[in-house]
Structure formats: C-alpha cells, structure tokens
Amino acid sequence: MKLIKRYYKNKKILITGHTGFKGSWLCALLNLIGSNVYGISLDIEKNSHYENLKLNKKVKNKLLDIRNSKKLNKHLKIIKPDIVFHLAAQSLVKSSYLNPVETWTTNVIGTLNVIESVKRLNKKCIIIIITSDKCYLNKEKRSGYKESDELGGFDPYSASKASAEHVFFSEYHSYLKFNKKIRIASARGGNVVGGGDWSKNRIIPDFIKSIIKKEFLKVRNPYSTRPWVHVLEPLMGYLKLAYKLDKNIRLNGKAFNFGSDTKSRKSVKDILIEMNKKMISGKWKFSKIDKKIIETKNLNIDSKYAKKNLGWKAKLTFKKRIKLTAEWYYAYIKNKKIITLDQIKDFLEHYK
C-alpha cells in the first residue's frame, strides 16, 4: 500500500464521470493520498455524494460531454494527465431502455473519444477503461465469467458496455500496441455497494429512499445473484492496475475482472435482510417482473487473473460490505453526517 500511495502522490489524475457514485469515491480516495485530481462530467447533481463531500473545492472540475470530441481534445491538452480513469457512462440497465441513443453514444463513442484525445497528447499516459461485469454475453452460468469469455448483451446497457470493450481492444491492437508512450487496460467491475449512491433502480438506494419515505420497497428480482463488492474494493483494484501497468508492459492491452468470490455471490433478498439489521425499519414486497426488460438472474465473474497479475482480490466479507454500506446511510439519515473519509482511512489502514 505504501508503494501505491508513493506512486500516486502529486500525479495528475483525470477521472471521467467523477461526480458519479464510484467517481466521487475515487476522487476522495486519490485526494486523500495526495494526487492532483481533475474531473470531467456532464453535471453535478444536487445532494449527490460528490456535492456532499464538497469535492469541488479539492478537484479541478470541468462540466463537459465526452461525446463532444473537440471540447474534450481541448481540455485534455490543458490538463496533460499522467493517468486517466474512464468511468463516464450511462450506467443503468432500465435507463438504457428509455434512452438507447444516449446510452450507446455515451458508452461507445464517448469511450472512443477519450482514447483518441489521449493519443493526440503525444505524452506518457496510462488509460484505464472501466466497463462492467455485464459486458459478458449472459448465459446464466453459475460459474464466473473469465476475461476470455464471449462479450455481448441483450439490453442496450450491457451491449454498449461490450462494445466499449471492443473499442478498447481495437484501439490497442490497431494503434496503442505500437505506441511507446501510452499503455491501456480495461477493468470489468462487479456490482458495487457503498454509501452515497442515490441512483434510481438500484436496490440499496431504492431501499434507503423507501425507509426515508416510510414506504414499502417493491422488489422485482429478489433471488437474482450478483458479485457484490464494496466500492473501495474495485477502486483499489483500479489503482493497482494502473500502477502495475506502468511497471509491466506485459499487462498492456489486457482486461481484468474485479468481483467477489463465490461465497459473496448473494441474492438481492440477502442484501435487504442484511441491510435491515442496521436500518431496522425497512419493509419490502415482491412485485411482478416487467418482461419487456431483460435482466440477468445469475451474474458471476472470475477474478483470478487480477489476483495472479496484480495481487488483488476482494478481501471484505459480504456481511462487512453491507455493514459499511448500512453504517454510511444510517449516519447520514440520523445526523446528516458523511463518513466517507473515515471509511476510506479505515480501509487503507487495514488494506495490504
């Protein structure tokens, strides 16, 4: 961990999608270890995790649409980043059905624009393209998908994330494989939990909102399983990946899964039961599934490649992940207290 902190101190880090859930945690984490953090995002939502942390005072922020290549090129020329973490995306399955054009253009063309803008800089840079565990063609496998498994998707979101992986793969083999200054890799993260997420149509944010409103939560797929990880676990994986990629050219152009082990692949119902041990007052009921919206029942990814090459694995237990998440929301609801930095410091202290 000391090597990671030393490596990132004073480096210019650009995070696209920095005002989102994962982006805001990454901003806070990098700021804490002494990086110079820059961010590109469409907007800053009111009462978001990013706003509540007052990260605008610590991050050099630019509101910009990554689909606008001219503005993106111009801004990256000003920043000249050492490392780019590309998180910007339309990241919700249900929203992708309502806004397919926005989903496709943001997740595919936006990814291409980010890579192309870095290429124009003609300087040393590490690019980490963050996609999703949903980039794999869903075959309802019980075993975890490996990085070599078939990509694809039935819904617009999953298909667009698979396509973003194809963009990464093509850009590497067509151009960056022969570029001595730029190195690139992709990170396929598991389903993330943690405090500060207020997104629509996500199980924990919806559960918390139902508690605040004193309503029943309608649960569509209570027995769906996911490779749940606490937000800090994959973020540490991304930091390790960029560091190792800089030191080892053999990792250039590779894809990595960042998910939990088989013991942590719990159902939506398991999450609600565990959350309620802290929140107490949560109530839910099962609702009919909208058959027009295709959602994976069983989703698992195999992260052995990351363990072998990066020394990374998701170390928290399922109960610990949910406990940290519940504690964050409990502190916020009861006292309007944001405990993000406390949780990051504690995580870093125990992470090896």
C-alpha positions in Angstrom: 0.0 0.0 0.0 2.9 2.4 0.7 4.2 1.9 -2.8 0.7 2.7 -4.2 0.5 5.9 -2.1 4.0 7.0 -3.1 3.3 6.3 -6.8 0.1 8.4 -6.9 1.3 11.3 -4.8 1.4 14.5 -6.9 0.4 12.7 -10.1 -2.1 14.3 -12.4 -5.1 12.0 -12.5 -8.1 12.6 -14.8 -11.4 10.9 -13.8 -14.2 11.0 -16.3 -17.6 10.6 -14.7 -16.0 11.9 -11.5 -19.3 13.2 -10.0 -21.0 9.8 -10.1 -21.1 7.3 -7.3 -17.8 5.4 -8.0 -16.2 8.6 -9.4 -16.8 10.6 -6.2 -15.3 7.8 -4.0 -12.3 7.6 -6.3 -11.9 11.4 -6.1 -12.0 11.3 -2.3 -9.5 8.4 -2.2 -7.0 10.0 -4.6 -7.3 13.4 -2.9 -6.5 11.7 0.4 -3.3 10.1 -0.9 -2.1 13.3 -2.4 -2.9 13.1 -6.1 -3.8 16.2 -8.2 -7.3 15.2 -9.3 -9.1 16.5 -12.4 -12.6 15.6 -13.3 -14.8 15.7 -16.4 -18.6 15.1 -16.0 -21.9 16.2 -17.5 -23.2 17.8 -14.4 -23.2 17.8 -10.6 -26.4 16.5 -9.2 -27.8 18.3 -6.2 -27.3 16.5 -2.9 -25.1 13.9 -4.6 -22.2 12.2 -2.8 -19.8 14.4 -4.7 -21.6 17.6 -3.7 -22.0 16.5 0.0 -18.3 15.8 0.2 -17.6 19.3 -1.2 -15.2 17.8 -3.7 -15.5 20.9 -5.9 -13.0 22.5 -3.6 -10.5 19.7 -4.0 -11.0 18.6 -7.6 -10.3 20.6 -10.7 -13.8 20.2 -12.2 -14.9 20.6 -15.8 -18.5 20.1 -17.0 -18.2 18.6 -20.4 -19.9 15.9 -22.6 -17.3 13.3 -23.6 -19.3 12.9 -26.9 -18.0 16.3 -27.9 -14.6 15.4 -29.2 -13.4 19.0 -29.9 -14.1 20.2 -26.4 -12.6 17.0 -25.0 -9.4 17.4 -27.0 -9.0 21.0 -26.0 -9.5 20.3 -22.3 -7.1 17.3 -22.2 -4.4 19.5 -23.9 -4.7 21.8 -20.9 -4.6 19.0 -18.3 -2.0 16.7 -19.8 -2.9 13.9 -17.4 -0.5 11.1 -16.2 -3.3 8.7 -15.7 -6.9 8.6 -17.0 -9.6 6.6 -15.2 -12.5 6.5 -17.7 -15.7 5.9 -15.7 -18.1 8.3 -17.5 -21.1 6.3 -18.7 -24.9 5.8 -18.8 -24.7 3.1 -16.2 -28.3 1.8 -15.6 -30.0 -1.1 -17.4 -33.5 0.3 -17.0 -32.5 3.8 -18.2 -30.8 2.2 -21.3 -34.2 1.0 -22.4 -35.7 4.5 -22.1 -32.6 6.3 -23.6 -30.9 3.9 -26.0 -29.2 6.6 -28.2 -27.7 8.4 -25.1 -26.6 5.0 -23.8 -24.9 3.9 -27.0 -23.3 7.3 -27.8 -22.0 7.9 -24.3 -20.7 4.4 -23.6 -19.2 3.7 -27.0 -18.4 6.9 -28.9 -17.6 8.6 -25.5 -15.0 5.8 -24.8 -13.5 6.2 -28.3 -13.2 9.9 -27.9 -11.4 9.6 -24.5 -8.8 7.2 -26.0 -8.4 9.4 -29.1 -7.9 12.5 -27.1 -5.2 10.9 -25.1 -3.5 9.7 -28.3 -3.3 13.3 -29.5 -1.3 14.4 -26.5 1.8 12.5 -27.6 2.9 12.0 -24.0 3.3 9.2 -21.5 -0.1 8.3 -20.1 -1.9 5.3 -18.5 -5.5 4.7 -19.5 -7.9 2.5 -17.5 -11.2 1.9 -19.2 -13.8 0.9 -16.6 -16.7 -1.1 -18.0 -18.9 -3.6 -16.2 -19.4 -7.3 -15.4 -22.5 -7.0 -17.7 -20.2 -6.8 -20.7 -20.3 -10.7 -20.9 -22.9 -12.4 -23.0 -25.3 -13.7 -20.4 -25.7 -17.5 -20.4 -27.0 -17.7 -16.8 -23.8 -19.5 -15.8 -23.3 -20.5 -12.2 -19.5 -20.3 -12.6 -17.8 -16.9 -13.1 -17.2 -15.4 -16.5 -13.5 -15.2 -17.3 -11.9 -12.3 -19.3 -11.6 -14.6 -22.3 -15.4 -15.4 -22.4 -17.7 -14.1 -25.1 -18.8 -10.5 -24.8 -22.3 -9.2 -25.7 -25.6 -8.1 -24.2 -29.4 -8.3 -24.8 -30.2 -4.9 -23.3 -28.8 -1.6 -24.6 -26.6 -1.0 -21.5 -24.9 -4.5 -21.5 -24.5 -4.4 -25.3 -23.0 -0.9 -25.2 -20.5 -2.0 -22.4 -19.5 -5.0 -24.5 -19.0 -2.6 -27.4 -16.9 -0.3 -25.3 -14.7 -3.3 -24.6 -14.4 -3.9 -28.4 -13.4 -0.2 -28.8 -10.7 -0.7 -26.2 -9.5 -3.9 -27.9 -9.4 -2.4 -31.3 -7.7 0.8 -30.3 -5.0 -1.2 -28.5 -4.3 -3.6 -31.4 -4.6 -1.0 -34.1 -2.6 1.8 -32.5 -1.5 1.6 -28.9 0.3 -1.7 -29.1 2.9 0.1 -31.1 2.8 3.3 -29.0 5.7 3.6 -26.6 4.1 6.4 -24.5 0.6 5.1 -23.9 -0.5 2.0 -22.1 -4.1 0.9 -21.7 -6.1 -1.8 -19.9 -9.8 -2.4 -19.1 -11.4 -3.1 -15.8 -14.7 -5.0 -15.5 -16.1 -4.3 -12.1 -18.7 -6.3 -10.2 -21.9 -4.9 -8.7 -20.9 -2.2 -6.3 -22.4 -1.3 -2.9 -21.5 1.5 -0.6 -22.7 4.8 0.9 -23.6 7.8 -1.1 -25.3 6.1 -4.0 -28.7 7.7 -4.8 -29.2 6.3 -8.3 -32.6 5.2 -9.5 -33.4 1.5 -9.9 -30.6 0.2 -7.7 -31.5 -2.0 -4.8 -29.8 -0.3 -1.9 -30.5 3.4 -2.9 -34.2 2.4 -3.6 -34.3 0.6 -0.2 -32.9 3.7 1.6 -35.4 6.0 -0.1 -38.3 3.8 0.8 -37.2 4.0 4.5 -37.0 7.8 4.3 -40.4 8.0 2.7 -41.8 5.3 5.1 -43.0 3.2 2.1 -42.7 -0.4 1.0 -40.0 -1.2 -1.4 -41.1 -3.1 -4.5 -38.6 -5.7 -5.3 -38.6 -7.1 -8.9 -36.0 -9.9 -8.7 -35.3 -10.9 -5.1 -33.4 -14.1 -6.0 -31.1 -12.6 -8.6 -27.4 -13.0 -7.5 -24.5 -10.6 -8.2 -20.8 -10.5 -7.5 -21.3 -7.8 -4.8 -18.2 -5.7 -3.8 -17.9 -2.6 -1.6 -17.0 0.4 -3.8 -13.5 0.7 -2.2 -12.5 -2.8 -3.3 -12.6 -2.4 -7.1 -11.3 1.2 -6.7 -8.2 -0.2 -5.1 -8.0 -2.7 -7.9 -8.1 0.1 -10.5 -5.3 1.9 -8.6 -3.2 -1.3 -8.5 -3.9 -1.9 -12.2 -2.6 1.5 -13.3 0.4 1.2 -11.1 1.3 -2.4 -12.3 0.6 -1.4 -15.9 3.1 1.4 -15.7 5.7 -1.0 -14.4 4.9 -4.1 -16.6 4.4 -3.8 -20.3 3.1 -7.4 -20.4 -0.2 -6.1 -18.9 -0.7 -3.7 -21.8 -3.9 -4.3 -23.7 -5.3 -6.7 -21.1 -8.7 -6.9 -19.5 -9.3 -7.6 -15.8 -12.3 -8.7 -13.7 -12.8 -7.1 -10.3 -15.5 -9.1 -8.5 -16.1 -11.0 -5.3 -15.5 -14.7 -4.6 -18.3 -17.3 -4.8 -19.2 -17.0 -1.1 -20.1 -13.4 -1.6 -22.5 -14.0 -4.5 -25.6 -13.4 -2.6 -29.1 -12.5 -3.7 -31.0 -9.2 -3.7 -33.1 -10.6 -0.8 -29.9 -11.4 1.2 -28.9 -7.8 0.8 -32.2 -6.5 2.1 -32.1 -8.8 5.1 -28.5 -7.8 6.0 -29.2 -4.1 5.5 -32.2 -4.3 7.8 -30.0 -5.5 10.7 -28.8 -1.9 10.9 -31.6 0.1 9.3 -34.3 -1.8 11.2 -37.4 -0.1 9.7 -37.1 -1.2 6.1 -40.0 -3.1 4.5 -40.4 -4.6 1.1 -42.7 -6.7 -1.0 -42.1 -8.6 -4.2 -43.6 -7.1 -7.4 -44.3 -8.5 -10.9 -41.3 -8.6 -13.2 -41.5 -6.4 -16.3 -41.0 -8.9 -19.0 -40.0 -6.2 -21.5 -36.9 -5.5 -19.5 -34.3 -8.3 -19.7 -32.2 -8.6 -16.5 -29.7 -11.3 -15.7 -30.7 -13.7 -12.9 -27.3 -15.1 -12.1 -24.2 -13.0 -12.8 -20.7 -14.1 -11.6 -17.2 -13.1 -12.7 -13.9 -14.9 -12.1 -11.2 -12.5 -10.7 -8.3 -15.0 -10.5 -6.5 -13.2 -13.3 -6.4 -10.0 -11.3 -5.2 -11.9 -8.2 -2.4 -13.6 -10.2 -1.1 -10.5 -12.0 -2.0 -7.6 -9.7 -2.1 -9.3 -6.3 -5.7 -8.0 -6.0 -8.7 -9.7 -4.5 -11.9 -8.6 -2.9 -11.0 -9.0 0.8 -14.1 -8.0 2.7 -16.8 -10.5 3.6 -20.3 -10.0 2.3 -21.5 -9.0 5.8 -18.7 -6.4 6.2 -19.6 -4.9 2.8 -23.2 -4.5 3.7 -22.3 -3.3 7.3 -20.2 -0.5 5.9 -22.9 0.5 3.5 -25.6 0.5 6.2 -23.5 2.4 8.6 -22.9 5.1 6.0 -26.6 5.6 5.3 -27.5 5.3 9.0 -25.1 8.2 9.8 -26.5 10.3 7.0 -30.1 9.7 7.8 -29.8 10.2 11.6 -27.2 13.0 11.8 -26.6 14.2 8.2 -23.1 13.1 8.8 -20.9 12.0 5.8 -18.5 9.3 7.0 -16.8 8.6 3.6 -13.4 9.8 4.6 -13.5 7.9 7.9 -14.3 4.7 6.0 -11.6 5.3 3.4 -9.0 5.9 6.1 -10.0 2.8 8.0 -10.0 0.8 4.7 -6.5 2.0 3.8 -5.2 1.3 7.3 -6.3 -2.4 7.1 -5.7 -2.9 3.3 -2.5 -4.7 2.4 
